């Protein structure tokens, strides 16, 4: 690493990529940098509010803020994969059904191509609600709760209680990550409760997840593959994930 600034930028990128790291992981990533220098780097980056130091490691600022990333940044990542995913999801959206539409950049992409047909659509996403407001035939319900200005979504006890009172024909969820030992997960506790409740209330469960999220872990579990859902991903989904879906009875598209 040529300069201190370059090294520290690389440290921030590494932490943002992982969400949270241990100091041992940092040492392994930068084997030619002394422990003292790395600790000084973390202290300086924490003071500059570029990362958050925790006992034994560090966390991404985005995770601590309550979202895995800014919605605007996610919207421009893996665009082709997301377009592929939402096109596969369209046949699941049948007229005269009640749908839960989760927040996220992929679900917002789906809202942009939602057919103008009769549906009751419940969403916690302001971006999805804005896209759906352009249509004339669906009835859109925006859940109430605390606004997360980074993901442009709402969550909290009010949103969860509202979902408990609705019987959904279909729940369409976004997730932050998937790993075989923990299943699907996200980094915000109340969002994990909301997603879980929407799945519980739904006759059909659909998870939209591009392949970049596979073999990664977030903090809070949402559900597991064996809970009877359909997963829509892109062509780059690894072979072992496809095998795992088949073994656990999950339908992968």
C-alpha atoms as one frame of an Amber mdcrd trajectory, in Angstrom:
protein
   0.000   0.000   0.000   1.649   3.214  -1.157   0.212   5.767   1.267  -1.621
   5.940   4.559  -4.662   7.404   2.778  -4.778   4.549   0.268  -4.469   1.976
   3.063  -7.228   3.564   5.108  -9.518   3.793   2.069  -8.877   0.109   1.466
  -9.754  -0.642   5.096 -13.069   1.235   4.759 -13.875  -0.648   1.535 -13.077
  -3.969   3.237 -15.324  -3.187   6.222 -18.166  -1.941   4.003 -17.950  -5.107
   1.910 -18.139  -7.394   4.961 -20.513  -5.301   7.083 -18.523  -6.093  10.209
 -15.068  -7.559  10.782 -12.840  -8.832  13.569  -9.379  -7.440  14.115  -7.991
 -10.862  13.148  -9.689 -10.556   9.746  -8.154  -7.112   9.310  -4.678  -8.451
  10.130  -5.129 -11.249   7.601  -6.268  -8.782   4.938  -3.258  -6.490   5.568
  -0.469  -8.882   6.580   2.353  -6.368   5.982   0.894  -3.734   8.329   1.693
  -3.810  12.048  -1.001  -4.260  14.722  -0.247  -0.817  16.138  -0.661   0.838
  12.742  -3.941  -0.962  12.089  -5.304   0.045  15.495  -4.301   3.648  14.794
  -6.044   3.409  11.417  -9.275   2.153  13.007  -9.169   4.890  15.640  -8.680
   7.590  13.002 -11.394   6.179  10.710 -13.796   5.930  13.651 -13.149   9.567
  14.585 -13.771  10.546  10.951 -17.094   8.609  11.120 -16.059   6.399   8.194
 -16.339   3.199  10.269 -17.484   2.315  13.790 -15.045   0.628  16.133 -16.456
  -2.147  18.307 -14.818  -4.487  20.799 -12.496  -6.742  18.832 -13.145  -5.217
  15.421 -15.195  -2.720  13.441 -18.529  -2.256  11.675 -19.609  -0.470   8.542
 -21.298   2.861   9.217 -24.116   1.762   6.898 -24.883  -1.255   9.091 -24.953
   0.857  12.260 -27.241   3.407  10.610 -29.799   0.664  10.178 -29.416  -0.398
   6.562 -26.908  -2.398   4.586 -26.446   0.482   2.156 -27.981   3.623   0.744
 -30.919   2.763  -1.523 -29.524   5.000  -4.280 -26.222   3.139  -4.319 -27.898
  -0.263  -4.390 -30.143   0.785  -7.259 -27.167   1.145  -9.590 -25.464  -2.114
  -8.627 -26.054  -5.397 -10.489 -28.617  -3.684 -12.722 -28.716  -6.410 -15.386
 -29.154  -9.121 -12.752 -32.023  -7.214 -11.126 -33.748  -6.725 -14.470 -33.510
 -10.462 -15.066 -34.927 -11.190 -11.606 -37.929  -8.869 -11.840 -38.889 -10.202
 -15.268 -38.957 -13.701 -13.783 -41.118 -12.418 -10.927 -43.817 -10.866 -13.142
 -45.806 -14.108 -13.768 -46.319 -14.454  -9.995 -48.228 -11.162  -9.876 -51.774
 -12.233 -10.629 -54.741  -9.845 -10.783 -57.239  -9.626  -7.917 -54.743 -10.787
  -5.299 -53.364  -9.238  -2.119 -49.597  -8.768  -2.132 -46.953  -7.713   0.382
 -44.113  -5.891  -1.419 -40.971  -5.441   0.635 -38.488  -2.567   0.495 -35.231
  -2.688  -1.466 -33.743  -1.806  -4.821 -34.890  -5.042  -6.489 -38.475  -4.748
  -5.279 -38.469  -1.104  -6.427 -37.367  -2.321  -9.865 -40.308  -4.740  -9.821
 -42.705  -1.938  -8.832 -41.559   0.015 -11.901 -42.835  -2.740 -14.220 -45.879
  -3.776 -12.155 -48.871  -4.463 -14.425 -51.750  -2.001 -14.216 -54.268  -4.479
 -12.841 -56.469  -4.837  -9.749 -54.341  -5.705  -6.694 -54.249  -4.806  -3.034
 -50.563  -4.016  -2.465 -49.128  -3.446   1.012 -45.595  -2.044   1.167 -43.198
  -0.485   3.655 -41.186   1.077   0.816 -41.679   4.702  -0.162 -39.883   4.041
  -3.451 -42.254   1.165  -4.286 -45.277   3.247  -3.306 -44.129   6.107  -5.559
 -43.702   3.764  -8.529 -47.065   2.072  -7.924 -48.809   5.460  -7.615 -48.340
   5.870 -11.374 -50.811   3.021 -11.973 -54.605   3.412 -11.942 -55.959  -0.005
 -10.980 -54.015  -1.296  -7.943 -54.922  -0.114  -4.430 -51.729   0.673  -2.528
 -51.369   0.667   1.265 -48.228   2.259   2.720 -47.431   0.861   6.157 -46.819
   3.273   9.001 -43.732   3.361  11.170 -40.350   4.959  11.672 -38.736   6.203
   8.463 -35.286   4.927   7.567 -34.077   7.745   5.317 -31.243   5.650   3.925
 -33.399   2.789   2.636 -36.512   4.991   2.212 -38.602   2.438   4.071 -40.657
   2.372   7.250 -40.587  -0.194  10.018 -41.422  -0.685  13.669 -44.228  -2.105
  15.856 -47.023  -0.333  13.938 -45.924  -1.812  10.617 -45.599  -5.288  12.111
 -49.039  -5.119  13.771 -50.592  -3.953  10.486 -49.129  -6.920   8.608 -50.454
  -9.344  11.237 -54.017  -8.360  10.290 -53.702  -9.085   6.555 -53.929 -12.407
   4.727 -51.578 -12.144   1.745 -51.845 -14.260  -1.363 -48.206 -13.448  -2.068
 -45.285 -11.938  -0.138 -42.365 -10.605  -2.199 -39.267 -10.057  -0.106 -35.795
  -8.684  -0.589 -32.931  -9.898   1.600 -29.431  -8.694   2.414 -27.670 -12.050
   2.333 -27.873 -15.830   2.347 -25.631 -18.427   3.982 -26.416 -22.115   4.372
 -26.030 -22.252   8.154 -28.232 -19.226   8.930 -30.526 -18.921   5.903 -31.700
 -15.523   4.671 -30.783 -12.545   6.824 -30.610  -8.762   7.098 -28.870  -6.203
   9.303 -31.870  -4.475  10.909 -33.698  -6.217  13.764 -37.152  -4.697  13.271
 -36.991  -5.299   9.522 -36.261  -8.975  10.174 -39.432  -9.140  12.329 -41.483
  -7.411   9.627 -40.224  -9.700   6.867 -40.836 -12.753   9.049 -44.407 -11.672
   9.796 -45.157 -11.018   6.120 -43.974 -14.535   5.277 -46.114 -16.011   8.047
 -49.210 -14.258   6.666 -48.595 -15.258   3.030 -49.901 -18.251   1.106 -47.059
 -17.935  -1.423 -43.555 -16.715  -0.587 -41.185 -15.159  -3.108 -37.630 -14.025
  -2.364 -35.757 -11.818  -4.841 -31.979 -12.069  -4.417 -29.157 -11.456  -6.850
 -26.213 -13.851  -6.714 -23.851 -11.313  -5.091 -25.719 -11.870  -1.796 -25.108
 -15.634  -1.669 -22.565 -17.060   0.799 -22.720 -13.940   2.970 -24.122 -13.425
   6.470 -25.988 -10.566   8.076 -26.875 -10.181  11.730 -30.560 -11.128  11.968
 -32.119 -14.268  10.523 -35.305 -13.969   8.480 -36.091 -17.492   7.308 -34.567
 -20.661   5.896 -34.718 -22.334   2.494 -36.778 -25.255   3.768 -39.731 -23.016
   4.709 -41.474 -23.443   1.360 -40.496 -20.455  -0.733 -39.569 -19.657  -4.300
 -36.215 -17.929  -4.780 -35.586 -15.848  -7.883 -31.948 -15.135  -8.650 -29.764
 -14.606 -11.713 -27.722 -16.931 -13.900 -24.615 -16.492 -11.723 -26.133 -18.243
  -8.690 -23.474 -20.823  -7.691 -24.008 -24.531  -8.310 -23.867 -25.430  -4.605
 -26.710 -22.993  -3.886 -28.779 -24.578  -6.656 -28.074 -28.010  -5.175 -29.037
 -26.808  -1.708 -32.350 -25.413  -3.007 -33.154 -28.738  -4.645 -32.221 -30.711
  -1.520 -34.352 -28.527   0.779 -37.365 -28.308  -1.523 -37.046 -24.639  -2.443
 -38.011 -23.661  -5.975 -35.167 -21.712  -7.619 -35.679 -19.674 -10.792
